Amino acid sequence: MAENSFFKNFLSRFYSDLWQKKGESILGVDFGFSSLKIVQLRKEKERAVLETYGELSVSHYADIGVGQAAILSEDKKTEMLKDLFKESGAKAEKVVSSISLKNSFVITIELPKMADRDLAQAIPYEARRYIPVPITEVEMDWWVLPEEYNAEEKRPDEKLKKEMIRALLVVIHKDILTRQRSFFTNANLKSIAFEVEIFSMVRSSLGRELTPILLIDLGASSTKMAIVDYGIVRVAHSLDKGGQDISEVLSRSLNIDFSRAEKIKRETGLSDQPEHREIKEVISPILDYIFSEAASFSLNYRVKYGRSVSRVALTGGGALMKGIKDFSINKFGLEVSLADPFAKLEYPAFLEPALKEIGPNFATAIGLALRGLN
């Protein structure tokens, strides 16, 4: 099944209004813990056209250093969104927004083969085994994986394997959806869709490759990772370590304030220059831990399904750190690329160098806007 079909049909229950006028602009809104990012697109001759984009740090609204994470009040979030609208010139009224992987539950479950009409009862019943809260408190959606996706799974009992199906299950607490709808209503915007961020990243950052790919999003407060196989998210995981941890360690080790440490992390990062040796030695242990977790995550997938990750794709603000690509290649021993989500959009050629440089940080926002156009 093509990737577009998957994203067109999956999570449909989280949508309230997918209809739009021809040429109407759609806004992707990615509210992270350290910054807000928006991307405004319109469709023109079946191509997504970039109209505007922008980013604001939460630092000014939470009285913290740039790069630090914070949970803002609804009033501060509204103020921040309005400010970014003004600065970017965004005019769209319809919004597709992200749901944090930490606030969702993504898992592949296994069930006996049955008629489609029976799945609506069987999957929620099976989901009770995995969800730590009452089913009545969550919204869920699922997608049954085609049989060929399971062909490589290692299972001693081949007969049993043929009698089972697998479904990708996504669960979000109703309170989160209610609060998010209310927030955009109060901001005079129409929320037409929600999507768990990892699916947005995949849409904007990857193609329709058939081999397994490890997608790593290096955020401020956490690192998200997913194995994408046959173009489909198969497993996802969130780790409570991110760029903020690196800046905090640099701040303490070098006896400088957080903002200065954040700047050094971005501009000097993992430089191999002799004068930067101390900085690299401070940063490396945290990245070693993150990438070791990612390697274990990949190994578990290979053991279970007999399919090895062919390459690694990096997204998020942490992917902008100098030297991160070469560091990743050395750790994984695989091809590593930085996401270039703007490549899926039409925009003036003179913007290409700037957009390519900041692309990994806008993967979620672009993926959300593309979802709205489709």
TORTI-357458 format. One line per 8 residues: number of its first residue (from 1); their letters; for each residue x, y negated, z negated of N, C-alpha, C. Coordinates in steps of 0.2 Angstrom, whole numbers, m for minus. Layout:
// TORTI-357458
NUM	A	X:Y:Z:X:Y:Z:X:Y:Z ~ ... .
***
This chain:
// TORTI-357458
1	MAENSFFK	4:6:0:0:0:0:4:m6:0 ~ 3:m11:4:7:m17:5:6:m21:m2 ~ 12:m25:m3:12:m29:m9:6:m34:m9 ~ 5:m37:m4:0:m42:m4:m7:m39:m6 ~ m8:m33:m4:m15:m30:m6:m15:m29:m13 ~ m9:m27:m16:m9:m26:m23:m11:m32:m27 ~ m7:m38:m25:m8:m44:m29:m15:m47:m28 ~ m18:m45:m22:m25:m48:m20:m30:m45:m25 .
9	NFLSRFYS	m29:m38:m26:m35:m35:m30:m33:m34:m37 ~ m27:m34:m39:m25:m33:m46:m27:m39:m51 ~ m29:m38:m57:m31:m43:m62:m37:m47:m59 ~ m41:m45:m55:m47:m49:m53:m51:m51:m58 ~ m52:m47:m63:m56:m49:m69:m54:m55:m73 ~ m48:m57:m72:m46:m63:m75:m47:m69:m71 ~ m51:m69:m66:m52:m75:m61:m59:m77:m62 ~ m60:m84:m62:m66:m86:m62:m69:m89:m56 .
17	DLWQKKGE	m64:m92:m51:m66:m95:m45:m60:m95:m40 ~ m61:m90:m36:m55:m89:m31:m57:m93:m24 ~ m62:m96:m24:m64:m99:m17:m61:m106:m17 ~ m59:m108:m11:m56:m115:m10:m57:m117:m3 ~ m57:m124:m3:m59:m127:4:m52:m126:8 ~ m53:m126:15:m47:m126:19:m43:m132:18 ~ m36:m130:17:m31:m136:16:m31:m138:9 ~ m35:m136:5:m35:m138:m2:m29:m136:m6 .
25	SILGVDFG	m27:m141:m10:m21:m140:m14:m22:m136:m20 ~ m17:m132:m22:m17:m127:m28:m11:m129:m32 ~ m12:m129:m39:m6:m130:m43:m5:m124:m47 ~ 2:m122:m47:4:m117:m52:7:m120:m58 ~ 5:m118:m64:7:m121:m70:10:m116:m74 ~ 17:m117:m76:20:m112:m80:22:m116:m86 ~ 19:m115:m92:20:m118:m98:25:m114:m102 ~ 31:m115:m102:36:m111:m106:37:m114:m113 .
33	FSSLKIVQ	41:m111:m117:42:m113:m124:48:m119:m124 ~ 51:m120:m118:56:m125:m118:55:m130:m113 ~ 50:m129:m108:49:m134:m103:42:m132:m99 ~ 40:m137:m96:34:m136:m92:36:m137:m85 ~ 33:m132:m80:35:m133:m73:28:m132:m69 ~ 28:m137:m64:22:m136:m60:24:m136:m52 ~ 20:m133:m48:22:m133:m41:15:m134:m38 ~ 14:m138:m33:8:m140:m29:9:m137:m22 .
41	LRKEKERA	5:m133:m20:5:m130:m13:m1:m131:m9 ~ m1:m131:m3:m7:m130:2:m5:m126:7 ~ m11:m123:10:m9:m118:16:m11:m121:22 ~ m6:m120:27:m6:m123:33:m4:m118:38 ~ m8:m116:43:m7:m111:48:m4:m105:45 ~ m7:m103:39:m5:m96:36:2:m97:32 ~ 4:m103:32:11:m104:28:9:m108:22 ~ 13:m107:17:12:m111:11:17:m117:11 .
49	VLETYGEL	14:m123:10:18:m129:11:19:m132:4 ~ 25:m134:3:26:m137:m4:24:m145:m3 ~ 20:m147:m8:18:m154:m8:22:m158:m13 ~ 23:m155:m19:27:m158:m24:28:m152:m30 ~ 33:m154:m34:35:m150:m40:38:m154:m45 ~ 39:m151:m51:42:m155:m56:43:m151:m63 ~ 47:m154:m67:48:m150:m73:49:m155:m79 ~ 47:m154:m85:48:m158:m91:50:m154:m96 .
57	SVSHYADI	55:m156:m100:57:m153:m106:52:m154:m112 ~ 51:m149:m116:47:m150:m122:51:m155:m127 ~ 57:m156:m126:61:m159:m132:58:m166:m134 ~ 56:m170:m129:54:m176:m131:47:m176:m134 ~ 43:m171:m133:37:m170:m136:37:m166:m143 ~ 43:m163:m145:43:m159:m151:49:m162:m155 ~ 52:m167:m153:58:m170:m156:63:m165:m158 ~ 65:m161:m152:71:m156:m153:76:m157:m147 .
65	GVGQAAIL	81:m153:m147:86:m154:m141:83:m151:m135 ~ 86:m154:m129:84:m151:m123:87:m143:m123 ~ 82:m139:m121:84:m132:m120:81:m128:m126 ~ 79:m131:m132:77:m128:m137:69:m126:m136 ~ 67:m121:m139:60:m119:m139:56:m122:m144 ~ 49:m123:m142:45:m125:m147:37:m124:m145 ~ 33:m123:m150:26:m122:m149:22:m129:m150 ~ 20:m132:m144:17:m138:m145:9:m138:m147 .
73	SEDKKTEM	7:m143:m150:0:m144:m151:m4:m145:m145 ~ m10:m144:m145:m14:m145:m138:m14:m152:m136 ~ m14:m157:m141:m13:m164:m139:m7:m165:m135 ~ m1:m163:m138:5:m164:m135:6:m160:m128 ~ 3:m154:m128:3:m151:m121:m1:m155:m116 ~ m6:m158:m118:m10:m162:m113:m7:m168:m111 ~ m3:m171:m116:0:m177:m115:6:m176:m110 ~ 9:m170:m111:15:m168:m107:13:m166:m100 .
81	LKDLFKES	7:m163:m99:5:m161:m92:3:m167:m89 ~ 0:m172:m92:m2:m178:m89:4:m182:m87 ~ 9:m182:m91:15:m186:m89:18:m183:m83 ~ 18:m176:m82:22:m173:m77:17:m174:m70 ~ 11:m174:m71:7:m176:m65:9:m183:m63 ~ 9:m187:m67:11:m194:m65:18:m195:m62 ~ 23:m191:m65:30:m192:m62:30:m188:m55 ~ 27:m182:m55:27:m179:m48:23:m181:m43 .
89	GAKAEKVV	17:m184:m45:12:m186:m40:8:m181:m38 ~ 7:m176:m43:2:m170:m41:m5:m173:m42 ~ m9:m170:m37:m16:m172:m36:m21:m166:m37 ~ m18:m160:m37:m23:m154:m36:m27:m154:m43 ~ m33:m151:m42:m38:m150:m47:m38:m143:m49 ~ m37:m139:m45:m37:m131:m46:m31:m129:m48 ~ m31:m125:m54:m24:m123:m57:m24:m115:m58 ~ m19:m112:m57:m17:m105:m58:m11:m105:m64 .
97	SSISLKNS	m13:m102:m69:m8:m103:m75:m5:m96:m77 ~ 0:m97:m81:4:m91:m83:2:m88:m90 ~ 2:m82:m91:1:m79:m97:8:m76:m99 ~ 11:m77:m105:17:m75:m107:17:m67:m107 ~ 22:m64:m105:23:m57:m106:22:m55:m113 ~ 25:m59:m118:24:m58:m125:17:m58:m128 ~ 13:m61:m124:6:m61:m126:1:m57:m122 ~ 4:m52:m119:1:m47:m115:4:m40:m116 .
105	FVITIELP	0:m35:m113:3:m28:m114:2:m25:m107 ~ 8:m23:m104:8:m20:m98:11:m13:m98 ~ 8:m8:m96:10:m1:m97:7:3:m91 ~ 11:9:m89:8:14:m85:5:19:m89 ~ m1:21:m88:m4:27:m92:m6:32:m87 ~ m7:38:m89:m8:44:m85:m15:47:m87 ~ m18:49:m83:m25:53:m84:m26:58:m79 ~ m31:63:m80:m32:68:m76:m36:65:m70 .
113	KMADRDLA	m35:68:m64:m39:65:m58:m46:66:m59 ~ m49:60:m57:m57:60:m57:m59:55:m52 ~ m66:55:m51:m69:50:m47:m68:43:m49 ~ m68:39:m44:m67:32:m46:m72:29:m51 ~ m79:32:m50:m84:29:m54:m83:31:m62 ~ m79:36:m63:m78:38:m70:m72:34:m73 ~ m68:31:m69:m62:28:m72:m64:22:m76 ~ m69:19:m74:m71:13:m78:m72:14:m86 .
121	QAIPYEAR	m74:21:m87:m75:23:m94:m69:26:m97 ~ m65:30:m92:m60:34:m95:m54:29:m96 ~ m52:24:m92:m46:20:m94:m47:16:m100 ~ m52:13:m101:m53:9:m108:m52:14:m114 ~ m55:20:m113:m55:25:m119:m47:27:m120 ~ m44:29:m114:m37:30:m115:m33:25:m117 ~ m34:19:m116:m31:13:m118:m30:12:m125 ~ m36:14:m129:m36:14:m136:m30:17:m139 .
129	RYIPVPIT	m27:22:m136:m21:25:m139:m15:21:m139 ~ m15:15:m135:m9:11:m134:m10:4:m137 ~ m16:2:m137:m17:m5:m139:m18:m6:m147 ~ m15:m10:m150:m15:m10:m158:m21:m15:m160 ~ m25:m17:m156:m31:m21:m158:m37:m18:m155 ~ m43:m19:m158:m50:m17:m155:m51:m18:m148 ~ m53:m14:m144:m54:m15:m137:m59:m21:m136 ~ m63:m22:m140:m68:m27:m139:m65:m34:m140 .
137	EVEMDWWV	m59:m35:m142:m55:m41:m143:m51:m43:m137 ~ m50:m38:m132:m46:m39:m126:m50:m39:m120 ~ m46:m42:m115:m48:m41:m108:m43:m37:m105 ~ m45:m32:m100:m40:m28:m97:m42:m27:m90 ~ m37:m25:m86:m38:m23:m79:m33:m18:m78 ~ m34:m14:m72:m29:m8:m71:m29:m7:m63 ~ m24:m4:m61:m24:m2:m54:m21:5:m53 ~ m25:9:m50:m22:16:m49:m17:16:m44 .
145	LPEEYNAE	m11:19:m46:m5:19:m41:m6:25:m36 ~ m5:23:m30:m6:29:m25:m1:35:m26 ~ m3:40:m24:0:47:m26:7:47:m24 ~ 9:44:m18:16:44:m16:21:40:m21 ~ 18:36:m25:22:32:m30:25:37:m35 ~ 21:42:m36:23:47:m42:27:53:m39 ~ 28:53:m33:31:59:m30:38:61:m33 ~ 42:55:m35:49:56:m37:49:58:m45 .
153	EKRPDEKL	43:57:m48:44:58:m56:46:65:m57 ~ 50:66:m62:53:72:m64:48:75:m69 ~ 45:81:m67:41:84:m72:41:92:m70 ~ 43:96:m76:44:103:m75:38:107:m72 ~ 32:104:m74:26:108:m72:23:104:m66 ~ 25:106:m60:22:103:m54:15:103:m53 ~ 12:109:m55:5:110:m54:1:104:m58 ~ 3:103:m65:0:98:m69:1:92:m66 .
161	KKEMIRAL	7:90:m63:9:84:m60:4:82:m55 ~ 2:87:m51:m3:86:m45:m10:85:m47 ~ m12:86:m54:m18:86:m56:m19:79:m60 ~ m14:75:m60:m14:69:m64:m14:63:m59 ~ m16:57:m62:m15:51:m58:m12:46:m63 ~ m9:40:m61:m6:35:m65:m9:29:m63 ~ m10:25:m68:m13:18:m68:m9:13:m71 ~ m8:7:m68:m5:2:m71:m10:m2:m75 .
169	LVVIHKDI	m9:m3:m82:m14:m6:m86:m11:m13:m89 ~ m15:m18:m88:m13:m25:m91:m19:m27:m96 ~ m16:m29:m102:m21:m31:m107:m19:m38:m110 ~ m24:m42:m111:m23:m49:m113:m29:m50:m119 ~ m27:m53:m124:m32:m55:m129:m36:m60:m127 ~ m43:m59:m128:m48:m64:m126:m47:m71:m129 ~ m44:m71:m135:m43:m78:m138:m38:m82:m134 ~ m33:m79:m131:m28:m82:m127:m31:m85:m121 .
177	LTRQRSFF	m35:m81:m117:m39:m83:m111:m43:m89:m113 ~ m47:m89:m118:m52:m94:m120:m48:m100:m122 ~ m43:m100:m125:m39:m106:m127:m36:m109:m121 ~ m34:m105:m116:m31:m108:m110:m36:m111:m106 ~ m42:m108:m105:m47:m111:m101:m49:m118:m104 ~ m50:m118:m111:m52:m124:m114:m47:m130:m113 ~ m40:m128:m113:m35:m133:m113:m36:m136:m106 ~ m36:m132:m100:m37:m136:m94:m43:m139:m93 .
185	TNANLKSI	m49:m137:m96:m55:m141:m95:m54:m148:m99 ~ m51:m148:m105:m50:m154:m108:m45:m159:m104 ~ m41:m156:m100:m36:m160:m96:m39:m162:m89 ~ m46:m160:m88:m49:m162:m82:m47:m158:m76 ~ m45:m152:m77:m43:m148:m72:m47:m141:m72 ~ m47:m138:m66:m51:m132:m66:m47:m126:m65 ~ m47:m122:m71:m43:m116:m71:m46:m110:m67 ~ m43:m108:m61:m46:m103:m57:m43:m97:m58 .
193	AFEVEIFS	m38:m96:m61:m35:m90:m62:m29:m90:m67 ~ m28:m84:m70:m23:m83:m75:m19:m77:m72 ~ m12:m77:m74:m8:m71:m72:m2:m70:m77 ~ m1:m64:m78:5:m62:m83:11:m64:m79 ~ 16:m68:m82:21:m71:m78:25:m66:m74 ~ 26:m60:m76:31:m56:m73:28:m54:m66 ~ 22:m54:m65:19:m53:m58:20:m59:m53 ~ 20:m65:m56:21:m71:m52:28:m71:m50 .
201	MVRSSLGR	33:m69:m55:40:m69:m53:41:m64:m47 ~ 38:m59:m47:39:m54:m42:36:m56:m35 ~ 31:m59:m35:28:m62:m29:32:m67:m26 ~ 35:m71:m30:39:m77:m27:46:m75:m26 ~ 49:m70:m29:56:m69:m29:58:m63:m25 ~ 54:m58:m24:55:m52:m20:51:m51:m14 ~ 54:m46:m10:50:m44:m4:47:m38:m5 ~ 46:m34:1:43:m27:0:48:m22:1 .
209	ELTPILLI	53:m22:m3:58:m17:m3:55:m11:m6 ~ 57:m5:m4:55:1:m6:59:4:m12 ~ 65:2:m13:69:5:m18:68:1:m25 ~ 70:4:m30:69:0:m37:73:m6:m38 ~ 70:m11:m40:74:m17:m41:73:m19:m49 ~ 78:m21:m52:78:m24:m59:77:m31:m59 ~ 72:m34:m61:71:m41:m61:72:m43:m68 ~ 76:m48:m69:78:m51:m76:76:m58:m76 .
217	DLGASSTK	72:m60:m80:70:m67:m81:74:m70:m88 ~ 79:m74:m87:83:m77:m93:80:m83:m95 ~ 75:m83:m100:71:m89:m102:75:m92:m108 ~ 72:m97:m111:75:m100:m117:74:m96:m123 ~ 68:m94:m125:67:m90:m131:67:m83:m130 ~ 67:m80:m124:66:m73:m123:69:m71:m116 ~ 70:m65:m115:72:m62:m109:67:m57:m107 ~ 64:m58:m101:59:m53:m98:62:m49:m93 .
225	MAIVDYGI	60:m43:m92:63:m38:m87:58:m34:m85 ~ 58:m32:m78:54:m27:m75:57:m23:m70 ~ 55:m17:m69:57:m12:m64:52:m13:m58 ~ 54:m15:m52:49:m16:m47:51:m10:m42 ~ 46:m6:m41:48:0:m36:42:1:m31 ~ 44:2:m25:39:1:m19:35:m5:m19 ~ 39:m11:m22:35:m17:m22:31:m18:m28 ~ 30:m13:m32:25:m13:m38:29:m14:m44 .
233	VRVAHSLD	26:m18:m49:29:m18:m56:27:m11:m59 ~ 32:m7:m61:31:m1:m64:31:m1:m72 ~ 36:m5:m74:37:m6:m82:39:m13:m83 ~ 38:m15:m89:40:m22:m91:42:m22:m98 ~ 46:m27:m100:49:m27:m107:51:m34:m108 ~ 50:m36:m114:52:m43:m117:57:m42:m122 ~ 62:m46:m122:67:m46:m127:68:m53:m131 ~ 68:m53:m137:68:m59:m141:75:m62:m141 .
241	KGGQDISE	79:m63:m136:85:m66:m135:85:m70:m128 ~ 88:m76:m129:88:m80:m123:93:m86:m123 ~ 92:m90:m118:97:m96:m118:98:m100:m124 ~ 92:m101:m128:93:m105:m134:98:m102:m139 ~ 98:m95:m139:103:m92:m143:110:m93:m142 ~ 111:m93:m135:118:m95:m133:120:m102:m135 ~ 115:m107:m134:117:m114:m135:118:m115:m143 ~ 114:m111:m147:115:m112:m154:121:m109:m157 .
249	VLSRSLNI	124:m103:m154:130:m101:m155:136:m105:m153 ~ 135:m108:m147:140:m113:m145:140:m119:m150 ~ 134:m121:m152:134:m127:m156:138:m126:m163 ~ 137:m120:m166:140:m118:m172:148:m117:m171 ~ 149:m114:m166:156:m112:m165:161:m118:m163 ~ 158:m122:m159:162:m128:m157:160:m134:m161 ~ 156:m134:m166:154:m139:m171:152:m145:m167 ~ 147:m144:m162:144:m149:m158:136:m149:m159 .
257	DFSRAEKI	133:m154:m157:126:m154:m158:123:m149:m152 ~ 116:m148:m153:113:m143:m148:113:m145:m141 ~ 112:m152:m140:111:m155:m133:118:m154:m130 ~ 123:m156:m133:130:m155:m130:131:m148:m128 ~ 129:m143:m133:131:m136:m132:127:m134:m126 ~ 121:m136:m125:116:m134:m119:120:m136:m113 ~ 122:m142:m113:126:m145:m107:132:m141:m105 ~ 136:m139:m110:142:m135:m109:140:m128:m106 .
265	KRETGLSD	134:m125:m109:132:m119:m107:130:m119:m99 ~ 127:m124:m97:125:m125:m90:131:m126:m85 ~ 135:m131:m87:140:m134:m83:146:m130:m83 ~ 148:m127:m89:154:m123:m89:153:m116:m89 ~ 148:m114:m94:146:m107:m94:151:m102:m94 ~ 151:m97:m89:156:m92:m89:162:m93:m85 ~ 164:m99:m85:170:m100:m81:176:m96:m83 ~ 180:m94:m78:186:m90:m79:192:m95:m80 .
273	QPEHREIK	191:m101:m80:197:m106:m81:200:m105:m88 ~ 207:m105:m88:210:m104:m95:207:m109:m100 ~ 206:m115:m99:204:m120:m104:197:m119:m106 ~ 193:m114:m103:186:m112:m104:186:m106:m108 ~ 191:m103:m109:191:m96:m112:187:m95:m119 ~ 188:m100:m123:184:m100:m129:177:m100:m128 ~ 175:m104:m124:167:m105:m122:165:m98:m120 ~ 168:m95:m115:166:m88:m112:166:m83:m118 .
281	EVISPILD	171:m83:m122:171:m78:m128:165:m79:m132 ~ 162:m85:m133:157:m86:m137:150:m84:m134 ~ 150:m85:m127:144:m84:m124:143:m76:m122 ~ 149:m73:m121:148:m66:m118:145:m61:m122 ~ 146:m61:m129:142:m56:m133:135:m56:m133 ~ 132:m62:m132:125:m62:m132:122:m59:m125 ~ 126:m61:m120:124:m59:m113:125:m51:m113 ~ 131:m49:m116:132:m42:m116:126:m38:m119 .
289	YIFSEAAS	124:m41:m125:118:m37:m128:112:m37:m123 ~ 110:m43:m120:104:m43:m116:105:m38:m110 ~ 111:m38:m107:112:m34:m101:113:m27:m103 ~ 115:m25:m109:115:m18:m111:108:m16:m112 ~ 104:m20:m115:96:m18:m115:93:m17:m109 ~ 95:m21:m104:93:m21:m97:95:m14:m94 ~ 101:m13:m95:104:m6:m92:101:0:m95 ~ 99:0:m102:96:5:m105:89:6:m102 .
297	FSLNYRVK	86:0:m101:79:0:m98:79:3:m91 ~ 84:2:m87:85:5:m81:86:12:m81 ~ 90:14:m86:92:21:m87:86:25:m88 ~ 82:22:m93:76:26:m95:71:27:m89 ~ 71:22:m85:67:23:m79:70:28:m74 ~ 76:28:m73:79:34:m69:78:41:m72 ~ 79:41:m78:78:48:m82:71:50:m81 ~ 66:46:m81:59:48:m81:57:49:m74 .
305	YGRSVSRV	59:45:m69:56:45:m62:61:47:m57 ~ 68:48:m59:73:51:m54:75:46:m49 ~ 73:39:m50:75:34:m45:79:29:m49 ~ 85:27:m45:90:22:m48:89:15:m45 ~ 90:10:m50:89:3:m48:95:2:m42 ~ 93:m1:m37:97:m2:m31:101:m9:m32 ~ 97:m14:m35:100:m21:m36:96:m24:m41 ~ 99:m30:m43:97:m34:m49:95:m41:m46 .
313	ALTGGGAL	89:m44:m48:87:m51:m46:87:m55:m53 ~ 90:m61:m53:89:m65:m59:85:m71:m58 ~ 80:m72:m62:76:m78:m62:77:m82:m69 ~ 73:m88:m70:73:m91:m76:79:m96:m76 ~ 78:m101:m81:83:m106:m82:90:m103:m84 ~ 91:m97:m87:97:m94:m88:101:m92:m82 ~ 97:m91:m77:100:m89:m70:104:m95:m67 ~ 103:m101:m70:107:m107:m67:114:m108:m71 .
321	MKGIKDFS	115:m104:m76:122:m104:m79:127:m103:m74 ~ 132:m107:m74:138:m106:m70:142:m99:m72 ~ 143:m95:m67:146:m89:m67:142:m83:m69 ~ 135:m84:m70:131:m79:m72:130:m73:m67 ~ 131:m75:m61:130:m70:m55:136:m65:m55 ~ 142:m68:m56:148:m63:m56:148:m59:m62 ~ 146:m62:m68:146:m59:m74:141:m53:m74 ~ 136:m54:m71:131:m49:m70:133:m43:m65 .
329	INKFGLEV	136:m45:m60:139:m39:m56:144:m35:m59 ~ 148:m38:m63:153:m34:m67:150:m29:m72 ~ 144:m32:m75:141:m28:m80:137:m22:m77 ~ 133:m23:m72:129:m18:m69:132:m14:m63 ~ 137:m17:m60:140:m13:m55:136:m13:m49 ~ 131:m17:m48:126:m17:m42:126:m24:m39 ~ 123:m24:m33:122:m31:m30:117:m35:m35 ~ 119:m41:m36:115:m46:m40:114:m52:m36 .
337	SLADPFAK	107:m54:m36:105:m60:m32:102:m65:m37 ~ 102:m72:m35:98:m76:m39:92:m78:m35 ~ 86:m78:m38:80:m79:m35:80:m85:m31 ~ 77:m85:m25:76:m91:m21:69:m92:m19 ~ 64:m93:m24:57:m93:m22:55:m98:m17 ~ 58:m104:m17:57:m109:m12:57:m107:m5 ~ 61:m101:m4:62:m99:3:55:m96:6 ~ 50:m95:2:44:m93:4:39:m99:6 .
345	LEYPAFLE	42:m105:5:38:m111:7:40:m115:12 ~ 36:m119:15:38:m124:20:40:m130:17 ~ 45:m134:18:47:m140:15:52:m143:20 ~ 53:m150:19:58:m154:23:65:m150:22 ~ 69:m150:28:75:m146:28:80:m150:23 ~ 80:m156:22:85:m160:18:84:m158:11 ~ 79:m155:9:78:m153:2:81:m146:0 ~ 83:m142:5:85:m136:4:91:m135:m1 .
353	PALKEIGP	96:m139:m1:101:m138:m6:99:m138:m13 ~ 95:m144:m14:93:m145:m21:88:m139:m23 ~ 83:m137:m19:78:m132:m21:81:m125:m22 ~ 86:m124:m18:90:m117:m19:93:m117:m25 ~ 96:m123:m27:100:m123:m34:95:m122:m40 ~ 89:m125:m39:85:m125:m45:79:m119:m45 ~ 80:m115:m39:74:m110:m37:73:m105:m43 ~ 78:m102:m46:76:m97:m51:72:m100:m57 .
361	NFATAIGL	72:m106:m58:69:m109:m64:61:m110:m62 ~ 60:m110:m56:53:m111:m53:49:m105:m51 ~ 52:m99:m52:50:m93:m49:42:m92:m51 ~ 41:m93:m58:34:m91:m60:29:m96:m57 ~ 31:m103:m58:26:m108:m55:25:m107:m48 ~ 30:m105:m44:28:m104:m37:24:m98:m36 ~ 26:m93:m39:22:m87:m39:14:m88:m41 ~ 13:m92:m46:6:m94:m48:3:m97:m42 .
369	ALRGLN	6:m102:m39:3:m106:m34:1:m102:m28 ~ 6:m98:m26:5:m93:m20:m1:m89:m22 ~ m2:m86:m28:m8:m82:m30:m14:m86:m28 ~ m14:m93:m30:m20:m97:m29:m22:m98:m22 ~ m16:m98:m17:m18:m99:m10:m20:m93:m7 ~ m18:m87:m10:m20:m80:m7:m27:m78:m9 .
***
